[in-house]
Amino acid sequence: MRVRHSQYWWHIIGWIAYLCTVIIGTEQADRSFWIYLTSVKIPAILLFYTCLGYIFPRYLFTNKYGMLIIVTLTAILLSIVSRFLLLGLIAGVDFLKEASFEDWQFEFWRHFRLSLGFIGIALALWYYTKNSEMEKVLLESELSALKQQINPHFLYNTLNYFYSKSLTVSPDLARGIGILSELMRYSIGSTQGHGQASLHDEIIQINHYIELQQLRFCNKLQIVFEQSISNPEQKIVSMILMNFVENAFKHGDLHDPSLPLKIYLQSNAKELTFEIENKIADKSNKTTSGIGIENTKKRLAIAYPGRHTLHISKTGSTYIVQLTIVW
């Protein structure tokens, strides 16, 4: 979790208030007290931000609980080692050599308990901040959808009217309008609720989009779409996969039989794997991800923090997208 600029002052004020209560609570703030305060609190605060900024975002909700425990315990041990190193630097004391085993054991477990307390506070703050960010994103999405609701619904109803009128004129035209109407309906629905859909529905919309593009180009596009889904009802953030498909059609050359558009989608009980390969069009000046892809990256980061990997690369004349999501 990144600490926003507006939150820096709240963090500073919070630590100042905490340290003030420690200072006020002591009977005599002599040299030994300041040595204790520096050698104990600095490692604990560093542990707090290590958990808040790295461990929790990377390992929570990833089903890697063993790794989470190992990394957290390692961070605690490093914090304890830092505490004794700081004590040696500030006070010139080699605690491990000069202190008795009982003293060393007492200080070790005291710092361990303190570390657990700081980790608990970091966890509570991380949960609160994450939920606040999710609520803000959902609210902005719903507000944006409400602002644009009239025009999409008007267009959707108009397309249905055109569809009914075109049935007797051209079956291909009617089919194209029907598919476009369905894509519009699905797009409107994807902005409501939690913005999730089943893999089954997502695949249907991808097939609709491919069929619509084939109608535009008289079925001359070279496309391979392979899928292996163990649970079609598995939920996924809607339109995530579609955005990558649209990007391939927008910037790809799909007329070369030797380099067709390849779409692979596989999902099992543990994870989803999604890959796209397409030949880059000669007239396409866009070989890097644009605004649509950047927005998709943000949605992935919010919906699947620490549970997804996305690699976008260019190899020769081929554009490759590789996405993995851990359920």
For each residue, the residues with C-beta under 8 A, 3 or more apart:
1: 52 53 56 57 126 129 130
2: 53
3: 7 8 11 52 53
4: 7 8
5: 8
6: 9
7: 3 4 10 11
8: 3 4 5 11 12
9: 6 12 13
10: 7 13 14
11: 3 7 8 14 15
12: 8 9 15 16
13: 9 10 16 17
14: 10 11 17 18
15: 11 12 18 19 45
16: 12 13 19 20
17: 13 14 20 21
18: 14 15 21 22
19: 15 16 22 23 37 41
20: 16 17 23 24
21: 17 18 24 25
22: 18 19 25 26 37 41
23: 19 20 26 29 37
24: 20 21
25: 21 22
26: 22 23 29 33
27:
28: 33
29: 23 26 33 34
30: 33 34
31: 34 35
32: 35 36
33: 26 28 29 30 36 37
34: 29 30 31 37 38
35: 31 32 38 39 87 90 91
36: 32 33 39 40
37: 19 22 23 33 34 40 41
38: 34 35 41 42 86 90
39: 35 36 42 43 83 84 86 87 90 91
40: 36 37 43 44 83 111 114
41: 19 22 37 38 44 45
42: 38 39 45 46 82 86
43: 39 40 46 47 79 80 82 83 86 111
44: 40 41 47 48 79 111 114 115 118
45: 15 41 42 48 49 118
46: 42 43 49 50 79 82
47: 43 44 50 51 75 76 78 79 115 118 119
48: 44 45 51 52 118 119 121 122
49: 45 46 52 53 122
50: 46 47 53 54 55 75
51: 47 48 54 55 56 72 75 118 119 122 123 126
52: 1 3 48 49 56 122 125 126
53: 1 2 3 49 50 57
54: 50 51 57 58
55: 50 51 58 59 60 68 71 72 75
56: 1 51 52 59 60 122 123 126
57: 1 53 54 60 126 305 306
58: 54 55 62 306
59: 55 56 62 64 67 68 71 306
60: 55 56 57 68 126 305 306
61: 305 306 307
62: 58 59 67 68 306 307 326
63: 270 326 327
64: 59 67 68
65: 68 69
66: 69 70
67: 59 62 64 70 71
68: 55 59 60 62 64 65 71 72
69: 65 66 72 73
70: 66 67 73 74
71: 55 59 67 68 74 75
72: 51 55 68 69 75 76 119
73: 69 70 76 77
74: 70 71 77 78
75: 47 50 51 55 71 72 78 79
76: 47 72 73 79 80 112 115 116 119
77: 73 74 80 81
78: 47 74 75 81 82
79: 43 44 46 47 75 76 82 83 111 115
80: 43 76 77 83 84 108 111 112 115
81: 77 78 84 85
82: 42 43 46 78 79 85 86
83: 39 40 43 79 80 86 87 107 111
84: 39 80 81 87 88 95 96 107
85: 81 82 88 89
86: 38 39 42 43 82 83 89 90
87: 35 39 83 84 90 91 93 95
88: 84 85 91 92 93 94 95
89: 85 86 92
90: 35 38 39 86 87
91: 35 39 87 88
92: 88 89
93: 87 88 98
94: 88 97 98
95: 84 87 88 98 99 103 104 107
96: 84 99 104
97: 94
98: 93 94 95
99: 95 96 103 104 107
100: 103 104
101: 104 105
102: 105 106
103: 95 99 100 106 107
104: 95 96 99 100 101 107 108
105: 101 102 108 109
106: 102 103 109 110
107: 83 84 95 99 103 104 110 111
108: 80 104 105 111 112
109: 105 106 112 113
110: 106 107 113 114
111: 40 43 44 79 80 83 107 108 114 115
112: 76 80 108 109 115 116
113: 109 110 116 117
114: 40 44 110 111 117 118
115: 44 47 76 79 80 111 112 118 119
116: 76 112 113 119 120
117: 113 114 120 121
118: 44 45 47 48 51 114 115 121 122
119: 47 48 51 72 76 115 116 122 123
120: 116 117 123 124
121: 48 117 118 124 125
122: 48 49 51 52 56 118 119 125 126
123: 51 56 119 120 126 127
124: 120 121 127 128
125: 52 121 122 128 129
126: 1 51 52 56 57 60 122 123 129 130
127: 123 124 130 131
128: 124 125 131 132
129: 1 125 126 132 133
130: 1 126 127 133 134 305
131: 127 128 134 135
132: 128 129 135 136
133: 129 130 136 137 302
134: 130 131 137 138 302
135: 131 132 138 139
136: 132 133 139 140
137: 133 134 140 141 302
138: 134 135 141 142 194 195
139: 135 136 142 143
140: 136 137 143 144
141: 137 138 144 145 191 195
142: 138 139 145 146 191 192
143: 139 140 146 147
144: 140 141 147 148 191
145: 141 142 148 149 188 191 192
146: 142 143 149
147: 143 144
148: 144 145 151 152
149: 145 146 152 153 188
150: 153 154
151: 148 154 155
152: 148 149 155 156 184 187 188
153: 149 150 156 157 188
154: 150 151 157 158
155: 151 152 158 159 184
156: 152 153 159 160 181 184 185 188
157: 153 154 160 161
158: 154 155 161 162
159: 155 156 162 163 177 180 181 184
160: 156 157 163 164 181
161: 157 158 164 165
162: 158 159 165 166 177
163: 159 160 166 167 174 177 178 181
164: 160 161 167
165: 161 162 168 169
166: 162 163 169 170 173 174 177
167: 163 164 171 174
168: 165
169: 165 166 173 174
170: 166 173 174
171: 167 174 175
172: 175 176 215
173: 166 169 170 176 177
174: 163 166 167 169 170 171 177 178
175: 171 172 178 179 211 215
176: 172 173 179 180 212 215 216
177: 159 162 163 166 173 174 180 181
178: 163 174 175 181 182
179: 175 176 182 183 208 209 211 212 215
180: 159 176 177 183 184 212
181: 156 159 160 163 177 178 184 185
182: 178 179 185 186 205 208
183: 179 180 186 187 205 208 209 212
184: 152 155 156 159 180 181 187 188
185: 156 181 182 188 189
186: 182 183 189 190 197 201 205 238
187: 152 183 184 190 191 239
188: 145 149 152 153 156 184 185 191 192
189: 185 186 192 238
190: 186 187 195 197 238 239
191: 141 142 144 145 187 188 195
192: 142 145 188 189 195
193: 196
194: 138
195: 138 141 190 191 192 237 238
196: 193 235 236 237 238
197: 186 190 201 202 235 236 238
198: 201 202 232 233 234 235 236
199: 202 203 229 231 232 233 234 235 236 267 272
200: 203 204 229 232 233
201: 186 197 198 204 205 238
202: 197 198 199 205 206 236 238 239 240 241 242
203: 199 200 206 207 227 229 232 265
204: 200 201 207 208
205: 182 183 186 201 202 208 209 242
206: 202 203 209 210 225 241 242 245 263
207: 203 204 210 211 225
208: 179 182 183 204 205 211 212
209: 179 183 205 206 212 213 242 245 246 249
210: 206 207 213 214 223 225 245
211: 175 179 207 208 214 215
212: 176 179 180 183 208 209 215 216
213: 209 210 216 217 221 249
214: 210 211 217 218 219 220 221 223
215: 172 175 176 179 211 212 218 219
216: 176 212 213
217: 213 214 220 221 254 255
218: 214 215
219: 214 215
220: 214 217 255
221: 213 214 217 254 255 261
222: 254 255 256 257 259 260 261
223: 210 214 254 260 261 263
224: 260 261 262 263
225: 206 207 210 263 265
226: 262 263 264 265
227: 203 264 265 266
228: 265 266 267
229: 199 200 203 232 234 265 266 267
230: 267 268 269
231: 199 234 267 269
232: 198 199 200 203 229
233: 198 199 200
234: 198 199 229 231 267 272 327
235: 196 197 198 199
236: 196 197 198 199 202 240 241 272 325
237: 195 196 240 299 300 303 304
238: 186 189 190 195 196 197 201 202
239: 187 190 202 242 243
240: 202 236 237 243 244 296 299 300 303
241: 202 206 236 244 245 265 274 323
242: 202 205 206 209 239 245 246
243: 239 240 246 247 292 293 295 296
244: 240 241 247 248 274 276 293 296 321 323
245: 206 209 210 241 242 248 249 263 276
246: 209 242 243 249 250 292
247: 243 244 250 251 289 290 292 293 321
248: 244 245 251 252 254 261 263 276 278 319 321
249: 209 213 245 246 252 254 261
250: 246 247 286
251: 247 248 278 280 281 284 286 287 319
252: 248 249 261 278 279 280 281 284 319
253: 256 259 278 279 280 281 282 284
254: 217 221 222 223 248 249 260 261 278 279
255: 217 220 221 222
256: 222 253 259 260 279
257: 222 260
258:
259: 222 253 256 278 279 317 318
260: 222 223 224 254 256 257
261: 221 222 223 224 248 249 252 254 276 277 278 279
262: 224 226 275 276 277 278
263: 206 223 224 225 226 245 248 275 276
264: 226 227 273 274 275 276
265: 203 225 226 227 228 229 241 272 273 274
266: 227 228 229 272 273 274
267: 199 228 229 230 231 234 271 272 273
268: 230 271
269: 230 231 327
270: 63 326 327
271: 267 268 324 325 326 327
272: 199 234 236 265 266 267 323 324 325 327
273: 264 265 266 267 322 323 324
274: 241 244 264 265 266 321 322 323 324 325
275: 262 263 264 320 321 322 323
276: 244 245 248 261 262 263 264 319 320 321
277: 261 262 318 319 320 321
278: 248 251 252 253 254 259 261 262 318 319
279: 252 253 254 256 259 261 317 318 319
280: 251 252 253 284 287 314 317 318 319
281: 251 252 253 284
282: 253
283:
284: 251 252 253 280 281 287
285:
286: 250 251 290
287: 251 280 284 314 319
288:
289: 247 293 294 297 312
290: 247 286 293 294
291: 294 295
292: 243 246 247 295 296
293: 243 244 247 289 290 296 297 312
294: 289 290 291 297 298
295: 243 291 292 298 299
296: 240 243 244 292 293 299 300
297: 289 293 294 300 301 310
298: 294 295 301 302
299: 237 240 295 296 302 303
300: 237 240 296 297 303 304 308 310 323 325
301: 297 298 304 305
302: 133 134 137 298 299 305
303: 237 240 299 300
304: 237 300 301 307 308 325 326
305: 57 60 61 130 301 302
306: 57 58 59 60 61 62
307: 61 62 304 325 326 327
308: 300 304 323 324 325 326
309: 322 323 324
310: 297 300 321 322 323 324
311: 320 321 322 323
312: 289 293 319 320 321 322
313: 319 320 322
314: 280 287 318 319 320
315: 318 320
316:
317: 259 279 280
318: 259 277 278 279 280 314 315
319: 248 251 252 276 277 278 279 280 287 312 313 314
320: 275 276 277 311 312 313 314 315
321: 244 247 248 274 275 276 277 310 311 312
322: 273 274 275 309 310 311 312 313
323: 241 244 272 273 274 275 300 308 309 310 311
324: 271 272 273 274 308 309 310
325: 236 271 272 274 300 304 307 308
326: 62 63 270 271 304 307 308
327: 63 234 269 270 271 272 307
